[in-house]
Amino acid sequence: MAMSAPLTEGRVRHVGSVPASFRPILVASERCKGCALCIDVCQPGALALDASHVNAMGHHPVLLVHPDACTSCAKCARMCPDAALSVFARPREA
């Protein structure tokens, strides 16, 4: 399974030395069964189910809706029974 870099597609803006489009969580949506355990454990409320998408298994996968709220604590990834989430630390400013 190939995973893309944790940056959004398209033009990248920089705020200081950190890209403004940095995405701290990558979701393997094809593995997500939409159980919402990660959403329940996310205290900042950065995750939600994607009601507009259904994966090959017939589930609505989780979606990172508030990337700036994410603290990269990785509680969501530890809670996920399908290992569908990868969490990345924010780049440090120089």
Long-range contacts (C-beta under 8 A, 24 or more apart in sequence): 1-28, 1-30, 3-28, 3-86, 6-86, 6-88, 16-93, 16-94, 17-91, 17-93, 17-94, 18-90, 18-91, 18-92, 18-93, 19-91, 22-67, 22-88, 22-90, 22-91, 23-64, 23-67, 23-88, 24-64, 24-67, 24-70, 24-72, 24-87, 24-88, 24-89, 24-90, 25-64, 25-67, 25-70, 25-76, 25-77, 25-85, 25-86, 25-87, 25-88, 26-85, 26-86, 26-88, 27-61, 27-62, 27-63, 27-64, 27-84, 27-85, 28-83, 28-84, 28-85, 28-86, 29-53, 29-55, 29-61, 29-62, 29-84, 30-55, 30-56, 30-57, 30-61, 31-82, 31-83, 31-84, 32-59, 32-61, 32-62, 32-80, 32-82, 32-84, 33-57, 33-59, 33-82, 34-59, 34-60, 34-61, 34-62, 35-81, 36-62, 37-79, 37-80, 37-81, 38-62, 38-75, 38-76, 38-77, 38-79, 38-80, 38-85, 39-76, 40-79, 41-75, 41-76, 41-79, 42-70, 42-75, 42-76, 43-75, 44-69, 44-70, 44-71, 45-69, 46-70, 47-76
